[in-house]
Amino acid sequence: MKFEIFIARRYLTKGRKNSFISIISLVSVIGIAIGVAALIIALSLINGFQNDIRAKILSSSAHLMVADSFGHGIGDYQRLAADIRRRFPETSRVTPVVFGTVLIKGNTREVAGAVFRGIDWRRGEGESWLEKLDLGRWPTAKNEILIGRELSLKLGLLPLDSCLVITPQPSLTPVGIMPRYRKFIVSGIFRSGLYEFDNGTLISNLSAAQALLGMDRRVHYLQINLHDLFAAADVARRLKATLPATVNVITWRELNASLYSALKLEKTVLFFTLTLIIVVASLNIVAGLILLVIQKIRDVGILLSCGATPQMIQKIFFIQGGIIGLVGTLFGVVIGLLFCWLANTFRLIRVPSEIYQVTYVPFLVRSFDVVAVVAVSLLISLVATLIPSRRAAAVQVVEAVKYE
Protein backbone atom coordinates (compact mmCIF):
# COMPACT_ATOMS: atom_id res chain seq x y z
CA MET A 1 0.00 0.00 0.00
CA LYS A 2 2.97 2.36 0.62
CA PHE A 3 3.81 2.18 -3.11
CA GLU A 4 0.30 3.20 -4.16
CA ILE A 5 0.19 6.08 -1.66
CA PHE A 6 3.61 7.35 -2.80
CA ILE A 7 2.60 7.42 -6.48
CA ALA A 8 -0.79 9.01 -5.69
CA ARG A 9 0.87 11.82 -3.70
CA ARG A 10 3.38 12.51 -6.51
CA TYR A 11 0.59 12.72 -9.07
CA LEU A 12 -1.19 15.28 -6.87
CA THR A 13 1.78 17.53 -6.05
CA LYS A 14 4.68 17.02 -8.45
CA GLY A 15 5.41 17.81 -12.05
CA ARG A 16 4.81 20.80 -14.29
CA LYS A 17 2.71 18.68 -16.63
CA ASN A 18 0.22 18.20 -13.79
CA SER A 19 -0.40 21.92 -13.29
CA PHE A 20 -3.84 21.87 -14.94
CA ILE A 21 -4.75 18.68 -13.10
CA SER A 22 -3.59 20.26 -9.84
CA ILE A 23 -5.86 23.26 -10.46
CA ILE A 24 -8.83 20.91 -10.97
CA SER A 25 -7.89 19.06 -7.77
CA LEU A 26 -7.69 22.37 -5.89
CA VAL A 27 -11.10 23.39 -7.22
CA SER A 28 -12.47 20.00 -6.10
CA VAL A 29 -11.05 20.49 -2.60
CA ILE A 30 -12.52 24.01 -2.38
CA GLY A 31 -15.91 22.84 -3.67
CA ILE A 32 -16.13 19.99 -1.18
CA ALA A 33 -14.96 22.27 1.66
CA ILE A 34 -17.66 24.85 0.81
CA GLY A 35 -20.34 22.15 0.64
CA VAL A 36 -19.35 20.60 3.98
CA ALA A 37 -19.07 24.00 5.69
CA ALA A 38 -22.46 25.08 4.31
CA LEU A 39 -24.08 21.88 5.56
CA ILE A 40 -22.62 22.21 9.06
CA ILE A 41 -23.58 25.90 9.31
CA ALA A 42 -27.12 25.35 8.00
CA LEU A 43 -27.80 22.34 10.25
CA SER A 44 -26.38 24.19 13.27
CA LEU A 45 -28.62 27.16 12.49
CA ILE A 46 -31.72 24.95 12.34
CA ASN A 47 -30.66 23.17 15.54
CA GLY A 48 -30.29 26.52 17.29
CA PHE A 49 -33.72 27.70 16.22
CA GLN A 50 -35.32 24.34 17.11
CA ASN A 51 -33.72 24.41 20.55
CA ASP A 52 -34.82 28.02 21.11
CA ILE A 53 -38.39 27.37 19.94
CA ARG A 54 -38.65 24.21 22.06
CA ALA A 55 -37.36 26.03 25.14
CA LYS A 56 -39.92 28.81 24.69
CA ILE A 57 -42.80 26.41 24.05
CA LEU A 58 -41.94 24.27 27.06
CA SER A 59 -41.48 27.34 29.25
CA SER A 60 -45.17 28.13 28.82
CA SER A 61 -46.52 24.58 28.70
CA ALA A 62 -45.89 21.20 30.31
CA HIS A 63 -43.80 18.15 29.51
CA LEU A 64 -46.90 16.05 30.25
CA MET A 65 -50.59 16.87 30.62
CA VAL A 66 -53.03 14.66 32.55
CA ALA A 67 -56.62 15.58 31.69
CA ASP A 68 -60.12 14.14 31.89
CA SER A 69 -61.03 12.49 28.57
CA PHE A 70 -64.62 13.81 28.66
CA GLY A 71 -63.72 17.43 29.52
CA HIS A 72 -65.53 17.45 32.89
CA GLY A 73 -62.34 18.16 34.80
CA ILE A 74 -60.41 16.26 37.48
CA GLY A 75 -62.10 16.28 40.88
CA ASP A 76 -59.68 14.82 43.40
CA TYR A 77 -56.69 16.47 41.75
CA GLN A 78 -54.69 17.05 44.95
CA ARG A 79 -54.61 13.35 45.79
CA LEU A 80 -53.80 12.47 42.16
CA ALA A 81 -50.95 15.01 42.06
CA ALA A 82 -49.47 13.66 45.29
CA ASP A 83 -49.76 10.10 43.97
CA ILE A 84 -47.93 11.01 40.75
CA ARG A 85 -45.10 12.69 42.68
CA ARG A 86 -44.75 9.62 44.90
CA ARG A 87 -44.81 6.98 42.15
CA PHE A 88 -42.70 8.79 39.55
CA PRO A 89 -39.38 10.20 40.82
CA GLU A 90 -38.74 11.62 37.34
CA THR A 91 -41.33 14.28 38.15
CA SER A 92 -40.01 17.69 39.20
CA ARG A 93 -43.34 19.49 39.57
CA VAL A 94 -47.08 18.80 39.25
CA THR A 95 -49.27 21.88 38.82
CA PRO A 96 -53.10 21.95 38.65
CA VAL A 97 -54.41 24.25 35.94
CA VAL A 98 -57.82 25.69 35.08
CA PHE A 99 -58.27 27.40 31.73
CA GLY A 100 -60.99 28.78 29.52
CA THR A 101 -61.66 31.19 26.66
CA VAL A 102 -62.71 34.67 27.76
CA LEU A 103 -63.16 38.20 26.48
CA ILE A 104 -61.18 41.04 28.04
CA LYS A 105 -61.84 44.76 27.82
CA GLY A 106 -59.22 47.28 28.88
CA ASN A 107 -58.85 51.05 28.70
CA THR A 108 -59.60 51.20 24.98
CA ARG A 109 -62.82 50.40 23.15
CA GLU A 110 -61.29 47.26 21.74
CA VAL A 111 -62.27 43.87 23.16
CA ALA A 112 -59.92 40.92 22.69
CA GLY A 113 -60.24 37.18 23.11
CA ALA A 114 -57.82 35.41 25.40
CA VAL A 115 -57.16 32.20 27.31
CA PHE A 116 -57.63 32.63 31.05
CA ARG A 117 -55.32 30.32 33.02
CA GLY A 118 -55.54 29.70 36.73
CA ILE A 119 -52.34 28.21 38.15
CA ASP A 120 -51.64 26.99 41.66
CA TRP A 121 -48.04 27.81 42.46
CA ARG A 122 -46.21 30.60 44.22
CA ARG A 123 -44.48 33.08 41.93
CA GLY A 124 -44.43 30.51 39.13
CA GLU A 125 -41.61 28.52 40.69
CA GLY A 126 -39.58 26.72 38.04
CA GLU A 127 -41.04 28.92 35.28
CA SER A 128 -38.18 31.16 34.15
CA TRP A 129 -40.39 33.31 31.96
CA LEU A 130 -42.58 34.21 34.94
CA GLU A 131 -39.78 34.72 37.46
CA LYS A 132 -38.81 38.01 35.80
CA LEU A 133 -41.77 40.07 34.66
CA ASP A 134 -41.49 42.92 32.18
CA LEU A 135 -43.49 45.18 34.49
CA GLY A 136 -45.22 44.88 37.84
CA ARG A 137 -45.26 42.01 40.28
CA TRP A 138 -46.71 38.54 40.82
CA PRO A 139 -50.45 38.47 41.81
CA THR A 140 -51.10 38.24 45.54
CA ALA A 141 -54.87 38.80 45.66
CA LYS A 142 -57.74 36.89 44.04
CA ASN A 143 -58.71 39.84 41.86
CA GLU A 144 -55.24 40.30 40.32
CA ILE A 145 -53.97 38.90 37.02
CA LEU A 146 -50.91 38.78 34.81
CA ILE A 147 -51.33 39.77 31.16
CA GLY A 148 -49.15 39.08 28.13
CA ARG A 149 -47.07 41.92 26.75
CA GLU A 150 -48.63 42.01 23.28
CA LEU A 151 -52.15 41.83 24.70
CA SER A 152 -51.40 44.66 27.14
CA LEU A 153 -50.21 46.86 24.27
CA LYS A 154 -53.33 46.07 22.26
CA LEU A 155 -55.69 46.93 25.12
CA GLY A 156 -53.65 49.76 26.62
CA LEU A 157 -53.24 48.07 30.00
CA LEU A 158 -50.46 48.74 32.50
CA PRO A 159 -49.88 47.50 36.07
CA LEU A 160 -52.58 48.69 38.52
CA ASP A 161 -55.07 49.24 35.66
CA SER A 162 -58.43 47.50 35.94
CA CYS A 163 -60.01 45.36 33.22
CA LEU A 164 -63.21 43.42 32.69
CA VAL A 165 -63.01 39.68 32.01
CA ILE A 166 -66.13 38.03 30.53
CA THR A 167 -66.62 34.29 30.18
CA PRO A 168 -69.21 32.56 27.98
CA GLN A 169 -70.26 30.22 30.83
CA PRO A 170 -73.76 31.42 31.82
CA SER A 171 -74.94 32.22 35.33
CA LEU A 172 -78.52 32.63 36.58
CA THR A 173 -79.33 36.15 37.82
CA PRO A 174 -82.59 37.95 38.82
CA VAL A 175 -82.75 39.40 35.32
CA GLY A 176 -82.17 36.07 33.60
CA ILE A 177 -79.24 34.07 32.30
CA MET A 178 -76.15 36.24 31.94
CA PRO A 179 -72.51 35.51 31.11
CA ARG A 180 -70.11 35.55 34.03
CA TYR A 181 -67.86 38.57 34.35
CA ARG A 182 -65.46 39.95 36.88
CA LYS A 183 -63.19 42.95 37.30
CA PHE A 184 -59.48 42.29 37.73
CA ILE A 185 -56.46 44.45 38.53
CA VAL A 186 -53.41 44.00 36.32
CA SER A 187 -50.56 43.27 38.72
CA GLY A 188 -47.88 42.53 36.12
CA ILE A 189 -47.00 42.02 32.46
CA PHE A 190 -45.09 38.93 31.31
CA ARG A 191 -43.23 38.09 28.13
CA SER A 192 -42.67 34.43 27.22
CA GLY A 193 -41.11 35.04 23.79
CA LEU A 194 -43.99 33.38 21.88
CA TYR A 195 -46.14 35.97 20.13
CA GLU A 196 -49.36 33.93 20.16
CA PHE A 197 -48.99 33.23 23.87
CA ASP A 198 -48.13 36.82 24.77
CA ASN A 199 -50.99 38.08 22.60
CA GLY A 200 -53.74 35.95 24.10
CA THR A 201 -53.05 34.76 27.66
CA LEU A 202 -54.18 35.89 31.09
CA ILE A 203 -52.81 34.24 34.25
CA SER A 204 -54.33 34.31 37.72
CA ASN A 205 -54.42 32.13 40.82
CA LEU A 206 -56.30 28.85 40.78
CA SER A 207 -59.21 29.81 43.03
CA ALA A 208 -60.05 32.92 40.99
CA ALA A 209 -60.12 30.88 37.77
CA GLN A 210 -62.26 28.16 39.35
CA ALA A 211 -64.81 30.75 40.47
CA LEU A 212 -64.86 32.55 37.12
CA LEU A 213 -65.06 29.42 34.97
CA GLY A 214 -67.42 27.43 37.20
CA MET A 215 -64.92 24.68 38.04
CA ASP A 216 -65.87 24.26 41.70
CA ARG A 217 -63.00 22.26 43.30
CA ARG A 218 -62.04 20.81 39.94
CA VAL A 219 -59.25 21.50 37.45
CA HIS A 220 -59.04 20.96 33.72
CA TYR A 221 -55.65 19.22 33.78
CA LEU A 222 -52.48 18.57 35.75
CA GLN A 223 -49.34 20.09 34.27
CA ILE A 224 -46.36 17.76 34.87
CA ASN A 225 -42.73 18.81 34.43
CA LEU A 226 -39.93 16.25 34.38
CA HIS A 227 -36.23 16.40 35.22
CA ASP A 228 -35.55 15.08 31.69
CA LEU A 229 -38.06 16.24 29.09
CA PHE A 230 -37.01 13.47 26.66
CA ALA A 231 -38.28 10.88 29.15
CA ALA A 232 -41.84 12.14 28.58
CA ALA A 233 -42.87 9.28 26.28
CA ASP A 234 -41.72 6.60 28.74
CA VAL A 235 -43.33 8.31 31.75
CA ALA A 236 -46.57 8.83 29.77
CA ARG A 237 -46.71 5.13 28.92
CA ARG A 238 -46.30 4.14 32.57
CA LEU A 239 -48.78 6.79 33.68
CA LYS A 240 -51.45 5.47 31.33
CA ALA A 241 -50.99 2.00 32.79
CA THR A 242 -51.69 3.23 36.35
CA LEU A 243 -54.36 5.90 35.78
CA PRO A 244 -58.07 5.24 35.15
CA ALA A 245 -59.26 4.83 31.57
CA THR A 246 -61.16 8.13 31.81
CA VAL A 247 -57.89 10.07 32.19
CA ASN A 248 -55.82 10.99 29.15
CA VAL A 249 -52.05 11.65 29.11
CA ILE A 250 -50.51 13.90 26.45
CA THR A 251 -46.78 14.52 25.94
CA TRP A 252 -45.18 17.76 24.78
CA ARG A 253 -44.29 16.14 21.45
CA GLU A 254 -47.92 15.13 20.82
CA LEU A 255 -49.13 18.58 21.83
CA ASN A 256 -46.85 20.26 19.26
CA ALA A 257 -46.61 17.39 16.77
CA SER A 258 -47.26 19.50 13.65
CA LEU A 259 -44.62 22.10 14.53
CA TYR A 260 -41.87 19.58 15.31
CA SER A 261 -42.77 17.55 12.22
CA ALA A 262 -42.41 20.65 10.05
CA LEU A 263 -39.04 21.54 11.62
CA LYS A 264 -37.76 17.98 11.13
CA LEU A 265 -38.88 17.94 7.49
CA GLU A 266 -37.21 21.31 6.90
CA LYS A 267 -33.92 20.02 8.31
CA THR A 268 -34.07 16.85 6.19
CA VAL A 269 -34.83 18.73 2.97
CA LEU A 270 -32.05 21.23 3.67
CA PHE A 271 -29.56 18.42 4.28
CA PHE A 272 -30.27 16.72 0.94
CA THR A 273 -30.40 20.05 -0.92
CA LEU A 274 -27.01 21.24 0.31
CA THR A 275 -25.54 17.78 -0.29
CA LEU A 276 -25.88 18.60 -3.99
CA ILE A 277 -23.00 21.07 -3.53
CA ILE A 278 -20.75 18.17 -2.54
CA VAL A 279 -22.07 16.09 -5.47
CA VAL A 280 -21.19 18.89 -7.92
CA ALA A 281 -17.74 19.22 -6.36
CA SER A 282 -17.22 15.46 -6.70
CA LEU A 283 -17.76 15.76 -10.46
CA ASN A 284 -14.54 17.79 -10.55
CA ILE A 285 -12.81 14.81 -8.95
CA VAL A 286 -14.10 12.58 -11.75
CA ALA A 287 -13.02 15.03 -14.46
CA GLY A 288 -9.60 15.59 -12.90
CA LEU A 289 -8.86 11.89 -12.46
CA ILE A 290 -10.00 11.02 -15.98
CA LEU A 291 -7.70 13.71 -17.40
CA LEU A 292 -4.90 12.41 -15.18
CA VAL A 293 -5.43 8.85 -16.44
CA ILE A 294 -5.23 10.07 -20.05
CA GLN A 295 -2.11 12.11 -19.28
CA LYS A 296 -0.41 9.32 -17.34
CA ILE A 297 -1.36 6.42 -19.59
CA ARG A 298 2.27 5.83 -20.56
CA ASP A 299 3.30 5.89 -16.89
CA VAL A 300 0.59 3.34 -16.18
CA GLY A 301 1.89 1.14 -18.96
CA ILE A 302 5.44 1.35 -17.61
CA LEU A 303 4.25 0.48 -14.11
CA LEU A 304 2.32 -2.51 -15.46
CA SER A 305 5.35 -3.71 -17.45
CA CYS A 306 7.46 -3.45 -14.28
CA GLY A 307 5.18 -5.83 -12.41
CA ALA A 308 2.41 -3.63 -11.03
CA THR A 309 -1.01 -5.30 -11.05
CA PRO A 310 -4.27 -3.68 -12.30
CA GLN A 311 -5.48 -3.68 -8.69
CA MET A 312 -2.45 -1.60 -7.68
CA ILE A 313 -3.11 0.89 -10.49
CA GLN A 314 -6.75 1.15 -9.42
CA LYS A 315 -5.69 1.78 -5.82
CA ILE A 316 -3.34 4.62 -6.91
CA PHE A 317 -6.16 6.64 -8.48
CA PHE A 318 -8.66 5.60 -5.82
CA ILE A 319 -6.32 6.88 -3.09
CA GLN A 320 -5.74 10.10 -5.05
CA GLY A 321 -9.50 10.81 -5.17
CA GLY A 322 -9.84 9.83 -1.53
CA ILE A 323 -7.10 12.30 -0.51
CA ILE A 324 -8.91 15.10 -2.36
CA GLY A 325 -12.20 14.22 -0.65
CA LEU A 326 -10.58 13.86 2.79
CA VAL A 327 -8.68 17.18 2.59
CA GLY A 328 -11.79 19.02 1.34
CA THR A 329 -13.95 17.48 4.05
CA LEU A 330 -11.49 18.36 6.83
CA PHE A 331 -11.17 21.96 5.63
CA GLY A 332 -14.98 22.19 5.40
CA VAL A 333 -15.43 20.90 8.96
CA VAL A 334 -12.86 23.40 10.30
CA ILE A 335 -14.46 26.31 8.41
CA GLY A 336 -18.00 25.33 9.48
CA LEU A 337 -17.15 24.86 13.16
CA LEU A 338 -15.05 28.03 13.23
CA PHE A 339 -17.88 30.08 11.71
CA CYS A 340 -20.42 28.70 14.21
CA TRP A 341 -18.08 29.46 17.11
CA LEU A 342 -17.42 33.01 15.90
CA ALA A 343 -21.14 33.62 15.23
CA ASN A 344 -22.09 32.51 18.76
CA THR A 345 -19.17 34.16 20.56
CA PHE A 346 -19.41 37.56 18.88
CA ARG A 347 -23.12 37.32 17.96
CA LEU A 348 -22.34 38.19 14.36
CA ILE A 349 -25.86 37.68 12.97
CA ARG A 350 -28.19 39.99 14.86
CA VAL A 351 -31.96 40.18 14.37
CA PRO A 352 -34.66 42.54 15.72
CA SER A 353 -35.66 41.24 19.16
CA GLU A 354 -39.14 42.79 18.78
CA ILE A 355 -39.88 40.40 15.92
CA TYR A 356 -37.90 37.22 16.66
CA GLN A 357 -37.72 37.51 20.48
CA VAL A 358 -33.95 36.85 20.29
CA THR A 359 -31.15 39.38 19.76
CA TYR A 360 -28.96 37.14 17.57
CA VAL A 361 -29.17 33.95 15.52
CA PRO A 362 -28.01 30.99 17.65
CA PHE A 363 -25.95 28.12 16.20
CA LEU A 364 -26.04 24.73 17.91
CA VAL A 365 -23.48 22.20 16.62
CA ARG A 366 -24.38 18.57 17.25
CA SER A 367 -21.77 15.84 16.92
CA PHE A 368 -24.21 13.51 15.14
CA ASP A 369 -24.78 16.10 12.39
CA VAL A 370 -21.03 16.65 11.93
CA VAL A 371 -20.39 12.90 11.70
CA ALA A 372 -23.25 12.50 9.19
CA VAL A 373 -21.91 15.33 7.01
CA VAL A 374 -18.36 13.91 7.09
CA ALA A 375 -19.62 10.40 6.24
CA VAL A 376 -21.75 11.62 3.32
CA SER A 377 -18.92 13.79 1.95
CA LEU A 378 -16.34 10.99 2.09
CA LEU A 379 -18.80 8.49 0.59
CA ILE A 380 -19.58 10.78 -2.36
CA SER A 381 -15.87 11.49 -2.90
CA LEU A 382 -14.94 7.79 -2.89
CA VAL A 383 -17.80 6.84 -5.20
CA ALA A 384 -16.65 9.56 -7.62
CA THR A 385 -13.21 7.86 -7.92
CA LEU A 386 -14.58 4.47 -8.96
CA ILE A 387 -14.99 5.19 -12.68
CA PRO A 388 -11.55 6.84 -13.24
CA SER A 389 -9.72 4.23 -11.16
CA ARG A 390 -11.37 1.34 -13.02
CA ARG A 391 -10.51 2.95 -16.32
CA ALA A 392 -6.86 3.24 -15.25
CA ALA A 393 -6.81 -0.43 -14.20
CA ALA A 394 -8.17 -1.45 -17.62
CA VAL A 395 -5.21 0.06 -19.55
CA GLN A 396 -3.37 -2.51 -21.68
CA VAL A 397 0.46 -2.52 -21.52
CA VAL A 398 0.90 -2.86 -25.30
CA GLU A 399 -1.43 0.03 -26.06
CA ALA A 400 0.17 2.24 -23.42
CA VAL A 401 3.83 1.84 -24.49
CA LYS A 402 3.64 0.97 -28.20
CA TYR A 403 4.88 4.44 -29.23
CA GLU A 404 7.72 4.54 -26.68
C-alpha positions in Angstrom: 0.0 0.0 0.0 3.0 2.4 0.6 3.8 2.2 -3.1 0.3 3.2 -4.2 0.2 6.1 -1.7 3.6 7.3 -2.8 2.6 7.4 -6.5 -0.8 9.0 -5.7 0.9 11.8 -3.7 3.4 12.5 -6.5 0.6 12.7 -9.1 -1.2 15.3 -6.9 1.8 17.5 -6.0 4.7 17.0 -8.5 5.4 17.8 -12.1 4.8 20.8 -14.3 2.7 18.7 -16.6 0.2 18.2 -13.8 -0.4 21.9 -13.3 -3.8 21.9 -14.9 -4.8 18.7 -13.1 -3.6 20.3 -9.8 -5.9 23.3 -10.5 -8.8 20.9 -11.0 -7.9 19.1 -7.8 -7.7 22.4 -5.9 -11.1 23.4 -7.2 -12.5 20.0 -6.1 -11.0 20.5 -2.6 -12.5 24.0 -2.4 -15.9 22.8 -3.7 -16.1 20.0 -1.2 -15.0 22.3 1.7 -17.7 24.8 0.8 -20.3 22.2 0.6 -19.3 20.6 4.0 -19.1 24.0 5.7 -22.5 25.1 4.3 -24.1 21.9 5.6 -22.6 22.2 9.1 -23.6 25.9 9.3 -27.1 25.3 8.0 -27.8 22.3 10.2 -26.4 24.2 13.3 -28.6 27.2 12.5 -31.7 24.9 12.3 -30.7 23.2 15.5 -30.3 26.5 17.3 -33.7 27.7 16.2 -35.3 24.3 17.1 -33.7 24.4 20.5 -34.8 28.0 21.1 -38.4 27.4 19.9 -38.6 24.2 22.1 -37.4 26.0 25.1 -39.9 28.8 24.7 -42.8 26.4 24.1 -41.9 24.3 27.1 -41.5 27.3 29.2 -45.2 28.1 28.8 -46.5 24.6 28.7 -45.9 21.2 30.3 -43.8 18.1 29.5 -46.9 16.1 30.2 -50.6 16.9 30.6 -53.0 14.7 32.6 -56.6 15.6 31.7 -60.1 14.1 31.9 -61.0 12.5 28.6 -64.6 13.8 28.7 -63.7 17.4 29.5 -65.5 17.5 32.9 -62.3 18.2 34.8 -60.4 16.3 37.5 -62.1 16.3 40.9 -59.7 14.8 43.4 -56.7 16.5 41.8 -54.7 17.0 44.9 -54.6 13.3 45.8 -53.8 12.5 42.2 -51.0 15.0 42.1 -49.5 13.7 45.3 -49.8 10.1 44.0 -47.9 11.0 40.8 -45.1 12.7 42.7 -44.8 9.6 44.9 -44.8 7.0 42.2 -42.7 8.8 39.6 -39.4 10.2 40.8 -38.7 11.6 37.3 -41.3 14.3 38.1 -40.0 17.7 39.2 -43.3 19.5 39.6 -47.1 18.8 39.3 -49.3 21.9 38.8 -53.1 22.0 38.7 -54.4 24.3 35.9 -57.8 25.7 35.1 -58.3 27.4 31.7 -61.0 28.8 29.5 -61.7 31.2 26.7 -62.7 34.7 27.8 -63.2 38.2 26.5 -61.2 41.0 28.0 -61.8 44.8 27.8 -59.2 47.3 28.9 -58.8 51.0 28.7 -59.6 51.2 25.0 -62.8 50.4 23.2 -61.3 47.3 21.7 -62.3 43.9 23.2 -59.9 40.9 22.7 -60.2 37.2 23.1 -57.8 35.4 25.4 -57.2 32.2 27.3 -57.6 32.6 31.1 -55.3 30.3 33.0 -55.5 29.7 36.7 -52.3 28.2 38.2 -51.6 27.0 41.7 -48.0 27.8 42.5 -46.2 30.6 44.2 -44.5 33.1 41.9 -44.4 30.5 39.1 -41.6 28.5 40.7 -39.6 26.7 38.0 -41.0 28.9 35.3 -38.2 31.2 34.2 -40.4 33.3 32.0 -42.6 34.2 34.9 -39.8 34.7 37.5 -38.8 38.0 35.8 -41.8 40.1 34.7 -41.5 42.9 32.2 -43.5 45.2 34.5 -45.2 44.9 37.8 -45.3 42.0 40.3 -46.7 38.5 40.8 -50.4 38.5 41.8 -51.1 38.2 45.5 -54.9 38.8 45.7 -57.7 36.9 44.0 -58.7 39.8 41.9 -55.2 40.3 40.3 -54.0 38.9 37.0 -50.9 38.8 34.8 -51.3 39.8 31.2 -49.1 39.1 28.1 -47.1 41.9 26.8 -48.6 42.0 23.3 -52.1 41.8 24.7 -51.4 44.7 27.1 -50.2 46.9 24.3 -53.3 46.1 22.3 -55.7 46.9 25.1 -53.6 49.8 26.6 -53.2 48.1 30.0 -50.5 48.7 32.5 -49.9 47.5 36.1 -52.6 48.7 38.5 -55.1 49.2 35.7 -58.4 47.5 35.9 -60.0 45.4 33.2 -63.2 43.4 32.7 -63.0 39.7 32.0 -66.1 38.0 30.5 -66.6 34.3 30.2 -69.2 32.6 28.0 -70.3 30.2 30.8 -73.8 31.4 31.8 -74.9 32.2 35.3 -78.5 32.6 36.6 -79.3 36.2 37.8 -82.6 37.9 38.8 -82.7 39.4 35.3 -82.2 36.1 33.6 -79.2 34.1 32.3 -76.2 36.2 31.9 -72.5 35.5 31.1 -70.1 35.6 34.0 -67.9 38.6 34.3 -65.5 40.0 36.9 -63.2 42.9 37.3 -59.5 42.3 37.7 -56.5 44.5 38.5 -53.4 44.0 36.3 -50.6 43.3 38.7 -47.9 42.5 36.1 -47.0 42.0 32.5 -45.1 38.9 31.3 -43.2 38.1 28.1 -42.7 34.4 27.2 -41.1 35.0 23.8 -44.0 33.4 21.9 -46.1 36.0 20.1 -49.4 33.9 20.2 -49.0 33.2 23.9 -48.1 36.8 24.8 -51.0 38.1 22.6 -53.7 35.9 24.1 -53.1 34.8 27.7 -54.2 35.9 31.1 -52.8 34.2 34.2 -54.3 34.3 37.7 -54.4 32.1 40.8 -56.3 28.9 40.8 -59.2 29.8 43.0 -60.1 32.9 41.0 -60.1 30.9 37.8 -62.3 28.2 39.3 -64.8 30.8 40.5 -64.9 32.5 37.1 -65.1 29.4 35.0 -67.4 27.4 37.2 -64.9 24.7 38.0 -65.9 24.3 41.7 -63.0 22.3 43.3 -62.0 20.8 39.9 -59.2 21.5 37.5 -59.0 21.0 33.7 -55.6 19.2 33.8 -52.5 18.6 35.8 -49.3 20.1 34.3 -46.4 17.8 34.9 -42.7 18.8 34.4 -39.9 16.3 34.4 -36.2 16.4 35.2 -35.5 15.1 31.7 -38.1 16.2 29.1 -37.0 13.5 26.7 -38.3 10.9 29.1 -41.8 12.1 28.6 -42.9 9.3 26.3 -41.7 6.6 28.7 -43.3 8.3 31.7 -46.6 8.8 29.8 -46.7 5.1 28.9 -46.3 4.1 32.6 -48.8 6.8 33.7 -51.5 5.5 31.3 -51.0 2.0 32.8 -51.7 3.2 36.3 -54.4 5.9 35.8 -58.1 5.2 35.2 -59.3 4.8 31.6 -61.2 8.1 31.8 -57.9 10.1 32.2 -55.8 11.0 29.1 -52.1 11.6 29.1 -50.5 13.9 26.4 -46.8 14.5 25.9 -45.2 17.8 24.8 -44.3 16.1 21.4 -47.9 15.1 20.8 -49.1 18.6 21.8 -46.9 20.3 19.3 -46.6 17.4 16.8 -47.3 19.5 13.6 -44.6 22.1 14.5 -41.9 19.6 15.3 -42.8 17.5 12.2 -42.4 20.7 10.0 -39.0 21.5 11.6 -37.8 18.0 11.1 -38.9 17.9 7.5 -37.2 21.3 6.9 -33.9 20.0 8.3 -34.1 16.8 6.2 -34.8 18.7 3.0 -32.1 21.2 3.7 -29.6 18.4 4.3 -30.3 16.7 0.9 -30.4 20.1 -0.9 -27.0 21.2 0.3 -25.5 17.8 -0.3 -25.9 18.6 -4.0 -23.0 21.1 -3.5 -20.8 18.2 -2.5 -22.1 16.1 -5.5 -21.2 18.9 -7.9 -17.7 19.2 -6.4 -17.2 15.5 -6.7 -17.8 15.8 -10.5 -14.5 17.8 -10.5 -12.8 14.8 -8.9 -14.1 12.6 -11.7 -13.0 15.0 -14.5 -9.6 15.6 -12.9 -8.9 11.9 -12.5 -10.0 11.0 -16.0 -7.7 13.7 -17.4 -4.9 12.4 -15.2 -5.4 8.8 -16.4 -5.2 10.1 -20.0 -2.1 12.1 -19.3 -0.4 9.3 -17.3 -1.4 6.4 -19.6 2.3 5.8 -20.6 3.3 5.9 -16.9 0.6 3.3 -16.2 1.9 1.1 -19.0 5.4 1.3 -17.6 4.3 0.5 -14.1 2.3 -2.5 -15.5 5.3 -3.7 -17.4 7.5 -3.5 -14.3 5.2 -5.8 -12.4 2.4 -3.6 -11.0 -1.0 -5.3 -11.0 -4.3 -3.7 -12.3 -5.5 -3.7 -8.7 -2.4 -1.6 -7.7 -3.1 0.9 -10.5 -6.7 1.1 -9.4 -5.7 1.8 -5.8 -3.3 4.6 -6.9 -6.2 6.6 -8.5 -8.7 5.6 -5.8 -6.3 6.9 -3.1 -5.7 10.1 -5.0 -9.5 10.8 -5.2 -9.8 9.8 -1.5 -7.1 12.3 -0.5 -8.9 15.1 -2.4 -12.2 14.2 -0.6 -10.6 13.9 2.8 -8.7 17.2 2.6 -11.8 19.0 1.3 -13.9 17.5 4.1 -11.5 18.4 6.8 -11.2 22.0 5.6 -15.0 22.2 5.4 -15.4 20.9 9.0 -12.9 23.4 10.3 -14.5 26.3 8.4 -18.0 25.3 9.5 -17.1 24.9 13.2 -15.1 28.0 13.2 -17.9 30.1 11.7 -20.4 28.7 14.2 -18.1 29.5 17.1 -17.4 33.0 15.9 -21.1 33.6 15.2 -22.1 32.5 18.8 -19.2 34.2 20.6 -19.4 37.6 18.9 -23.1 37.3 18.0 -22.3 38.2 14.4 -25.9 37.7 13.0 -28.2 40.0 14.9 -32.0 40.2 14.4 -34.7 42.5 15.7 -35.7 41.2 19.2 -39.1 42.8 18.8 -39.9 40.4 15.9 -37.9 37.2 16.7 -37.7 37.5 20.5 -34.0 36.9 20.3 -31.2 39.4 19.8 -29.0 37.1 17.6 -29.2 34.0 15.5 -28.0 31.0 17.7 -25.9 28.1 16.2 -26.0 24.7 17.9 -23.5 22.2 16.6 -24.4 18.6 17.2 -21.8 15.8 16.9 -24.2 13.5 15.1 -24.8 16.1 12.4 -21.0 16.6 11.9 -20.4 12.9 11.7 -23.2 12.5 9.2 -21.9 15.3 7.0 -18.4 13.9 7.1 -19.6 10.4 6.2 -21.7 11.6 3.3 -18.9 13.8 2.0 -16.3 11.0 2.1 -18.8 8.5 0.6 -19.6 10.8 -2.4 -15.9 11.5 -2.9 -14.9 7.8 -2.9 -17.8 6.8 -5.2 -16.6 9.6 -7.6 -13.2 7.9 -7.9 -14.6 4.5 -9.0 -15.0 5.2 -12.7 -11.6 6.8 -13.2 -9.7 4.2 -11.2 -11.4 1.3 -13.0 -10.5 2.9 -16.3 -6.9 3.2 -15.3 -6.8 -0.4 -14.2 -8.2 -1.5 -17.6 -5.2 0.1 -19.6 -3.4 -2.5 -21.7 0.5 -2.5 -21.5 0.9 -2.9 -25.3 -1.4 0.0 -26.1 0.2 2.2 -23.4 3.8 1.8 -24.5 3.6 1.0 -28.2 4.9 4.4 -29.2 7.7 4.5 -26.7 
